[in-house]
Amino acid sequence: MRRAPYAAHRAFIAPADLSGTVLTVGLGYCLIELGYYLTYDLIEALLLALQPDWIAAFFAGSTPLGLGAQLASFGLLAVLVALVVRRLHHRPARTLIGPPRLALRQFCAVLAPLGLLLLVLEFVPPWWSADALHTVRAPLTWGALLPLSLGAVFVQIAAEELLYRGYLQQQLATLFEHPASWLLLTNLAFGFAHWSAASPLTTNLQYVIWAFCFGLAASDLTARAGTLGPALAFHFANNAFAFLLYGEAGGPSSGFALFLFAPETLGEPFTSDAPAGLDWRLALELLLLGLMWLAARIGLKR
């Protein structure tokens, strides 16, 4: 008999069973988000009082120190998730992960094919233009910072996975039996968390759509595996690739990038030949997400 694709999910969500209602889950999510925004206000106030020159670098992530501090601050989000799970749902935060040894084994099994896929895709067109390359960070400096860079990226993705694929997915899956319910609700929250009031509407919509689809893939992997391990690997590979290789000189989240491009040139290979008003990056990024999901599925089956 063929095994149900989400059979392992039942054990993963079991610790959340009978530990919350729609009201308490909504309250818990709001408390976490509110607490995290308040911590950012506190960080800004502290920087204004102590080192006002660091504020721009921290919020833009345009320097190694600024981006490292920004990503490391997601540890506060993880603490808030743990507090809400303990105080509101009366269970330990470790239950958000699944069996630790299995999670670690699945993390490694999924990370390997994802890393290989992203490496191979670097040699597939459309390539970035060398004419737009502003500078290349000193390789020795970049390499020396790599352990700290990867550590900061892991803190950021782990906090988000604990909140969305851990807390929200577990709690919602105990309240709504049909997978479509918790898949959609969890990742609508994840998608709209990427909305930026400072960005144009079109940019926001594309980013939210991408984040929603990314979340669907991560939730599916979590439900198939029964641990957060594959989703952590999926998120880590994506964000490490995004933060560590390419950025715009002085631009947002460019502090760890090896290759720095002139402002507003990084997306030119995807937009220069597109019809007016059409940006092919979203379609290509969704295609990449699909390939990454397939690679992760292959890693899980090994």
TORKOL-4160 file (C-alpha; in steps of 0.2 Angstrom, whole numbers, padded with zeros to 4 digits, m for minus):
302
<pt num="1" X="0000" Y="0000" Z="0000"/>
<pt num="2" X="0007" Y="0017" Z="m0005"/>
<pt num="3" X="0011" Y="0028" Z="0010"/>
<pt num="4" X="0001" Y="0044" Z="0012"/>
<pt num="5" X="0013" Y="0059" Z="0008"/>
<pt num="6" X="0010" Y="0068" Z="0024"/>
<pt num="7" X="0010" Y="0053" Z="0036"/>
<pt num="8" X="0025" Y="0059" Z="0045"/>
<pt num="9" X="0016" Y="0076" Z="0048"/>
<pt num="10" X="0004" Y="0068" Z="0061"/>
<pt num="11" X="0018" Y="0064" Z="0073"/>
<pt num="12" X="0026" Y="0082" Z="0070"/>
<pt num="13" X="0010" Y="0091" Z="0075"/>
<pt num="14" X="0005" Y="0079" Z="0089"/>
<pt num="15" X="0014" Y="0091" Z="0103"/>
<pt num="16" X="0002" Y="0105" Z="0097"/>
<pt num="17" X="m0014" Y="0094" Z="0099"/>
<pt num="18" X="m0026" Y="0102" Z="0111"/>
<pt num="19" X="m0015" Y="0116" Z="0116"/>
<pt num="20" X="m0023" Y="0130" Z="0107"/>
<pt num="21" X="m0039" Y="0137" Z="0098"/>
<pt num="22" X="m0040" Y="0149" Z="0083"/>
<pt num="23" X="m0041" Y="0163" Z="0095"/>
<pt num="24" X="m0025" Y="0158" Z="0105"/>
<pt num="25" X="m0015" Y="0154" Z="0089"/>
<pt num="26" X="m0020" Y="0171" Z="0082"/>
<pt num="27" X="m0016" Y="0179" Z="0099"/>
<pt num="28" X="0001" Y="0170" Z="0099"/>
<pt num="29" X="0005" Y="0176" Z="0082"/>
<pt num="30" X="0001" Y="0194" Z="0085"/>
<pt num="31" X="0011" Y="0194" Z="0101"/>
<pt num="32" X="0026" Y="0187" Z="0092"/>
<pt num="33" X="0025" Y="0200" Z="0078"/>
<pt num="34" X="0021" Y="0214" Z="0090"/>
<pt num="35" X="0035" Y="0210" Z="0101"/>
<pt num="36" X="0047" Y="0208" Z="0087"/>
<pt num="37" X="0043" Y="0225" Z="0080"/>
<pt num="38" X="0045" Y="0233" Z="0097"/>
<pt num="39" X="0062" Y="0225" Z="0099"/>
<pt num="40" X="0067" Y="0234" Z="0082"/>
<pt num="41" X="0061" Y="0250" Z="0089"/>
<pt num="42" X="0071" Y="0247" Z="0105"/>
<pt num="43" X="0086" Y="0243" Z="0094"/>
<pt num="44" X="0084" Y="0259" Z="0084"/>
<pt num="45" X="0082" Y="0269" Z="0100"/>
<pt num="46" X="0098" Y="0261" Z="0107"/>
<pt num="47" X="0108" Y="0265" Z="0091"/>
<pt num="48" X="0102" Y="0283" Z="0091"/>
<pt num="49" X="0108" Y="0285" Z="0109"/>
<pt num="50" X="0125" Y="0276" Z="0107"/>
<pt num="51" X="0130" Y="0275" Z="0089"/>
<pt num="52" X="0118" Y="0284" Z="0077"/>
<pt num="53" X="0130" Y="0282" Z="0062"/>
<pt num="54" X="0127" Y="0263" Z="0063"/>
<pt num="55" X="0108" Y="0265" Z="0060"/>
<pt num="56" X="0108" Y="0265" Z="0041"/>
<pt num="57" X="0120" Y="0251" Z="0040"/>
<pt num="58" X="0110" Y="0240" Z="0052"/>
<pt num="59" X="0093" Y="0243" Z="0044"/>
<pt num="60" X="0100" Y="0242" Z="0026"/>
<pt num="61" X="0112" Y="0228" Z="0029"/>
<pt num="62" X="0124" Y="0237" Z="0018"/>
<pt num="63" X="0140" Y="0233" Z="0028"/>
<pt num="64" X="0146" Y="0216" Z="0035"/>
<pt num="65" X="0143" Y="0222" Z="0053"/>
<pt num="66" X="0126" Y="0230" Z="0049"/>
<pt num="67" X="0120" Y="0214" Z="0039"/>
<pt num="68" X="0127" Y="0203" Z="0052"/>
<pt num="69" X="0119" Y="0212" Z="0067"/>
<pt num="70" X="0102" Y="0213" Z="0057"/>
<pt num="71" X="0102" Y="0194" Z="0054"/>
<pt num="72" X="0108" Y="0190" Z="0071"/>
<pt num="73" X="0093" Y="0201" Z="0078"/>
<pt num="74" X="0081" Y="0187" Z="0072"/>
<pt num="75" X="0087" Y="0177" Z="0087"/>
<pt num="76" X="0075" Y="0189" Z="0097"/>
<pt num="77" X="0061" Y="0182" Z="0086"/>
<pt num="78" X="0066" Y="0164" Z="0090"/>
<pt num="79" X="0065" Y="0169" Z="0109"/>
<pt num="80" X="0048" Y="0177" Z="0107"/>
<pt num="81" X="0042" Y="0161" Z="0098"/>
<pt num="82" X="0049" Y="0150" Z="0112"/>
<pt num="83" X="0041" Y="0161" Z="0125"/>
<pt num="84" X="0024" Y="0161" Z="0117"/>
<pt num="85" X="0024" Y="0142" Z="0114"/>
<pt num="86" X="0029" Y="0139" Z="0133"/>
<pt num="87" X="0017" Y="0152" Z="0141"/>
<pt num="88" X="0002" Y="0151" Z="0129"/>
<pt num="89" X="0003" Y="0133" Z="0123"/>
<pt num="90" X="0011" Y="0125" Z="0138"/>
<pt num="91" X="0024" Y="0115" Z="0128"/>
<pt num="92" X="0043" Y="0117" Z="0126"/>
<pt num="93" X="0050" Y="0125" Z="0110"/>
<pt num="94" X="0060" Y="0110" Z="0105"/>
<pt num="95" X="0043" Y="0102" Z="0100"/>
<pt num="96" X="0043" Y="0114" Z="0085"/>
<pt num="97" X="0057" Y="0105" Z="0077"/>
<pt num="98" X="0053" Y="0087" Z="0078"/>
<pt num="99" X="0065" Y="0073" Z="0083"/>
<pt num="100" X="0082" Y="0082" Z="0083"/>
<pt num="101" X="0093" Y="0068" Z="0076"/>
<pt num="102" X="0081" Y="0065" Z="0062"/>
<pt num="103" X="0080" Y="0083" Z="0059"/>
<pt num="104" X="0099" Y="0085" Z="0057"/>
<pt num="105" X="0100" Y="0070" Z="0046"/>
<pt num="106" X="0086" Y="0077" Z="0035"/>
<pt num="107" X="0094" Y="0094" Z="0035"/>
<pt num="108" X="0111" Y="0087" Z="0028"/>
<pt num="109" X="0102" Y="0076" Z="0016"/>
<pt num="110" X="0092" Y="0090" Z="0008"/>
<pt num="111" X="0106" Y="0103" Z="0009"/>
<pt num="112" X="0118" Y="0093" Z="m0002"/>
<pt num="113" X="0108" Y="0092" Z="m0018"/>
<pt num="114" X="0102" Y="0110" Z="m0015"/>
<pt num="115" X="0119" Y="0116" Z="m0015"/>
<pt num="116" X="0124" Y="0106" Z="m0030"/>
<pt num="117" X="0109" Y="0113" Z="m0040"/>
<pt num="118" X="0112" Y="0131" Z="m0036"/>
<pt num="119" X="0131" Y="0128" Z="m0040"/>
<pt num="120" X="0126" Y="0121" Z="m0057"/>
<pt num="121" X="0113" Y="0135" Z="m0061"/>
<pt num="122" X="0127" Y="0147" Z="m0059"/>
<pt num="123" X="0133" Y="0141" Z="m0076"/>
<pt num="124" X="0116" Y="0142" Z="m0085"/>
<pt num="125" X="0111" Y="0159" Z="m0094"/>
<pt num="126" X="0105" Y="0172" Z="m0092"/>
<pt num="127" X="0121" Y="0177" Z="m0085"/>
<pt num="128" X="0124" Y="0194" Z="m0076"/>
<pt num="129" X="0134" Y="0207" Z="m0086"/>
<pt num="130" X="0152" Y="0209" Z="m0081"/>
<pt num="131" X="0151" Y="0227" Z="m0087"/>
<pt num="132" X="0139" Y="0231" Z="m0072"/>
<pt num="133" X="0151" Y="0224" Z="m0060"/>
<pt num="134" X="0156" Y="0237" Z="m0048"/>
<pt num="135" X="0169" Y="0228" Z="m0037"/>
<pt num="136" X="0173" Y="0211" Z="m0030"/>
<pt num="137" X="0176" Y="0210" Z="m0011"/>
<pt num="138" X="0193" Y="0204" Z="m0007"/>
<pt num="139" X="0192" Y="0184" Z="m0007"/>
<pt num="140" X="0202" Y="0182" Z="0009"/>
<pt num="141" X="0191" Y="0194" Z="0018"/>
<pt num="142" X="0175" Y="0186" Z="0011"/>
<pt num="143" X="0181" Y="0169" Z="0016"/>
<pt num="144" X="0187" Y="0174" Z="0033"/>
<pt num="145" X="0169" Y="0181" Z="0037"/>
<pt num="146" X="0161" Y="0166" Z="0030"/>
<pt num="147" X="0158" Y="0157" Z="0046"/>
<pt num="148" X="0150" Y="0172" Z="0054"/>
<pt num="149" X="0140" Y="0176" Z="0038"/>
<pt num="150" X="0133" Y="0158" Z="0037"/>
<pt num="151" X="0130" Y="0158" Z="0056"/>
<pt num="152" X="0120" Y="0175" Z="0055"/>
<pt num="153" X="0110" Y="0168" Z="0040"/>
<pt num="154" X="0106" Y="0152" Z="0049"/>
<pt num="155" X="0100" Y="0162" Z="0064"/>
<pt num="156" X="0088" Y="0172" Z="0053"/>
<pt num="157" X="0081" Y="0157" Z="0043"/>
<pt num="158" X="0079" Y="0146" Z="0059"/>
<pt num="159" X="0069" Y="0160" Z="0068"/>
<pt num="160" X="0057" Y="0161" Z="0053"/>
<pt num="161" X="0055" Y="0142" Z="0051"/>
<pt num="162" X="0052" Y="0141" Z="0070"/>
<pt num="163" X="0038" Y="0154" Z="0068"/>
<pt num="164" X="0030" Y="0148" Z="0052"/>
<pt num="165" X="0033" Y="0130" Z="0048"/>
<pt num="166" X="0035" Y="0126" Z="0067"/>
<pt num="167" X="0023" Y="0136" Z="0077"/>
<pt num="168" X="0009" Y="0141" Z="0065"/>
<pt num="169" X="0010" Y="0126" Z="0054"/>
<pt num="170" X="0009" Y="0114" Z="0069"/>
<pt num="171" X="m0005" Y="0124" Z="0078"/>
<pt num="172" X="m0016" Y="0126" Z="0062"/>
<pt num="173" X="m0014" Y="0108" Z="0057"/>
<pt num="174" X="m0022" Y="0103" Z="0073"/>
<pt num="175" X="m0036" Y="0115" Z="0071"/>
<pt num="176" X="m0039" Y="0111" Z="0052"/>
<pt num="177" X="m0038" Y="0094" Z="0046"/>
<pt num="178" X="m0037" Y="0097" Z="0027"/>
<pt num="179" X="m0019" Y="0101" Z="0021"/>
<pt num="180" X="m0025" Y="0116" Z="0010"/>
<pt num="181" X="m0031" Y="0125" Z="0026"/>
<pt num="182" X="m0014" Y="0125" Z="0035"/>
<pt num="183" X="m0004" Y="0126" Z="0019"/>
<pt num="184" X="m0013" Y="0142" Z="0014"/>
<pt num="185" X="m0015" Y="0151" Z="0031"/>
<pt num="186" X="0003" Y="0148" Z="0036"/>
<pt num="187" X="0010" Y="0154" Z="0020"/>
<pt num="188" X="m0002" Y="0169" Z="0017"/>
<pt num="189" X="0005" Y="0175" Z="0034"/>
<pt num="190" X="0023" Y="0171" Z="0028"/>
<pt num="191" X="0020" Y="0180" Z="0011"/>
<pt num="192" X="0013" Y="0196" Z="0018"/>
<pt num="193" X="0027" Y="0197" Z="0031"/>
<pt num="194" X="0038" Y="0201" Z="0017"/>
<pt num="195" X="0027" Y="0216" Z="0012"/>
<pt num="196" X="0037" Y="0232" Z="0013"/>
<pt num="197" X="0028" Y="0249" Z="0015"/>
<pt num="198" X="0043" Y="0258" Z="0007"/>
<pt num="199" X="0042" Y="0247" Z="m0010"/>
<pt num="200" X="0031" Y="0250" Z="m0025"/>
<pt num="201" X="0015" Y="0240" Z="m0026"/>
<pt num="202" X="0021" Y="0229" Z="m0041"/>
<pt num="203" X="0037" Y="0225" Z="m0032"/>
<pt num="204" X="0028" Y="0221" Z="m0016"/>
<pt num="205" X="0015" Y="0209" Z="m0025"/>
<pt num="206" X="0029" Y="0200" Z="m0034"/>
<pt num="207" X="0039" Y="0198" Z="m0018"/>
<pt num="208" X="0023" Y="0192" Z="m0008"/>
<pt num="209" X="0019" Y="0179" Z="m0022"/>
<pt num="210" X="0037" Y="0173" Z="m0022"/>
<pt num="211" X="0037" Y="0171" Z="m0003"/>
<pt num="212" X="0020" Y="0163" Z="m0003"/>
<pt num="213" X="0026" Y="0150" Z="m0015"/>
<pt num="214" X="0042" Y="0148" Z="m0006"/>
<pt num="215" X="0032" Y="0145" Z="0010"/>
<pt num="216" X="0021" Y="0132" Z="0002"/>
<pt num="217" X="0037" Y="0122" Z="m0004"/>
<pt num="218" X="0044" Y="0123" Z="0014"/>
<pt num="219" X="0028" Y="0118" Z="0022"/>
<pt num="220" X="0026" Y="0103" Z="0010"/>
<pt num="221" X="0044" Y="0097" Z="0014"/>
<pt num="222" X="0040" Y="0099" Z="0033"/>
<pt num="223" X="0024" Y="0089" Z="0031"/>
<pt num="224" X="0033" Y="0075" Z="0021"/>
<pt num="225" X="0048" Y="0074" Z="0033"/>
<pt num="226" X="0040" Y="0076" Z="0050"/>
<pt num="227" X="0053" Y="0088" Z="0055"/>
<pt num="228" X="0059" Y="0106" Z="0052"/>
<pt num="229" X="0076" Y="0099" Z="0045"/>
<pt num="230" X="0072" Y="0100" Z="0026"/>
<pt num="231" X="0063" Y="0117" Z="0027"/>
<pt num="232" X="0078" Y="0124" Z="0037"/>
<pt num="233" X="0090" Y="0117" Z="0023"/>
<pt num="234" X="0078" Y="0124" Z="0009"/>
<pt num="235" X="0078" Y="0141" Z="0017"/>
<pt num="236" X="0096" Y="0141" Z="0022"/>
<pt num="237" X="0102" Y="0137" Z="0004"/>
<pt num="238" X="0091" Y="0150" Z="m0003"/>
<pt num="239" X="0096" Y="0164" Z="0009"/>
<pt num="240" X="0115" Y="0160" Z="0009"/>
<pt num="241" X="0115" Y="0160" Z="m0010"/>
<pt num="242" X="0105" Y="0177" Z="m0010"/>
<pt num="243" X="0116" Y="0185" Z="0004"/>
<pt num="244" X="0133" Y="0179" Z="0000"/>
<pt num="245" X="0136" Y="0180" Z="m0018"/>
<pt num="246" X="0128" Y="0195" Z="m0026"/>
<pt num="247" X="0122" Y="0213" Z="m0021"/>
<pt num="248" X="0122" Y="0231" Z="m0027"/>
<pt num="249" X="0136" Y="0242" Z="m0020"/>
<pt num="250" X="0129" Y="0251" Z="m0005"/>
<pt num="251" X="0112" Y="0243" Z="m0007"/>
<pt num="252" X="0101" Y="0233" Z="0004"/>
<pt num="253" X="0107" Y="0217" Z="0011"/>
<pt num="254" X="0124" Y="0218" Z="0002"/>
<pt num="255" X="0135" Y="0217" Z="0017"/>
<pt num="256" X="0141" Y="0199" Z="0014"/>
<pt num="257" X="0140" Y="0199" Z="m0005"/>
<pt num="258" X="0156" Y="0193" Z="m0015"/>
<pt num="259" X="0151" Y="0202" Z="m0031"/>
<pt num="260" X="0145" Y="0220" Z="m0030"/>
<pt num="261" X="0136" Y="0228" Z="m0045"/>
<pt num="262" X="0132" Y="0246" Z="m0049"/>
<pt num="263" X="0115" Y="0251" Z="m0042"/>
<pt num="264" X="0100" Y="0246" Z="m0051"/>
<pt num="265" X="0109" Y="0235" Z="m0063"/>
<pt num="266" X="0108" Y="0218" Z="m0055"/>
<pt num="267" X="0092" Y="0213" Z="m0063"/>
<pt num="268" X="0096" Y="0219" Z="m0081"/>
<pt num="269" X="0097" Y="0202" Z="m0089"/>
<pt num="270" X="0079" Y="0198" Z="m0084"/>
<pt num="271" X="0072" Y="0215" Z="m0088"/>
<pt num="272" X="0081" Y="0222" Z="m0103"/>
<pt num="273" X="0072" Y="0211" Z="m0116"/>
<pt num="274" X="0055" Y="0210" Z="m0108"/>
<pt num="275" X="0040" Y="0219" Z="m0115"/>
<pt num="276" X="0035" Y="0236" Z="m0106"/>
<pt num="277" X="0029" Y="0233" Z="m0089"/>
<pt num="278" X="0034" Y="0215" Z="m0088"/>
<pt num="279" X="0047" Y="0208" Z="m0077"/>
<pt num="280" X="0053" Y="0190" Z="m0080"/>
<pt num="281" X="0062" Y="0188" Z="m0064"/>
<pt num="282" X="0046" Y="0182" Z="m0054"/>
<pt num="283" X="0043" Y="0168" Z="m0067"/>
<pt num="284" X="0062" Y="0163" Z="m0067"/>
<pt num="285" X="0062" Y="0164" Z="m0048"/>
<pt num="286" X="0047" Y="0153" Z="m0047"/>
<pt num="287" X="0055" Y="0140" Z="m0059"/>
<pt num="288" X="0070" Y="0140" Z="m0048"/>
<pt num="289" X="0059" Y="0137" Z="m0033"/>
<pt num="290" X="0051" Y="0122" Z="m0042"/>
<pt num="291" X="0069" Y="0115" Z="m0046"/>
<pt num="292" X="0074" Y="0117" Z="m0028"/>
<pt num="293" X="0059" Y="0109" Z="m0021"/>
<pt num="294" X="0062" Y="0094" Z="m0033"/>
<pt num="295" X="0080" Y="0093" Z="m0027"/>
<pt num="296" X="0075" Y="0093" Z="m0009"/>
<pt num="297" X="0062" Y="0079" Z="m0012"/>
<pt num="298" X="0076" Y="0069" Z="m0020"/>
<pt num="299" X="0087" Y="0072" Z="m0005"/>
<pt num="300" X="0073" Y="0066" Z="0007"/>
<pt num="301" X="0071" Y="0050" Z="m0003"/>
<pt num="302" X="0089" Y="0045" Z="m0002"/>
